[in-house]
Amino acid sequence: MIKPSEFSPVSAGLMLAEIADEAGFPPGVINVVTHAPGAAGGIADEFFASPDVRVINLIGESRRPNARRASRKNLKRTVLELGVSTR
């Protein structure tokens, strides 16, 4: 599952899905979730709570304690590459 930044164009995530489709990935292997600005927290909560999600790989900035969230109900492998926003 891919959840692009709310600040990126919707087409960015959809282009990744099209590339995966052209490369021969079976339907449903890569899913793109888009959202409005400010809605990322609720979507991330669903990812962290879902037993179907086994790995969280976050690239970007986060103000939430992701390691703690990943260990709550379903222990998940977590890879974080975090930065600080200059906005």
Order of alpha helices (4+ residues) and beta strands (2+ residues): alpha-alpha-beta-alpha-beta
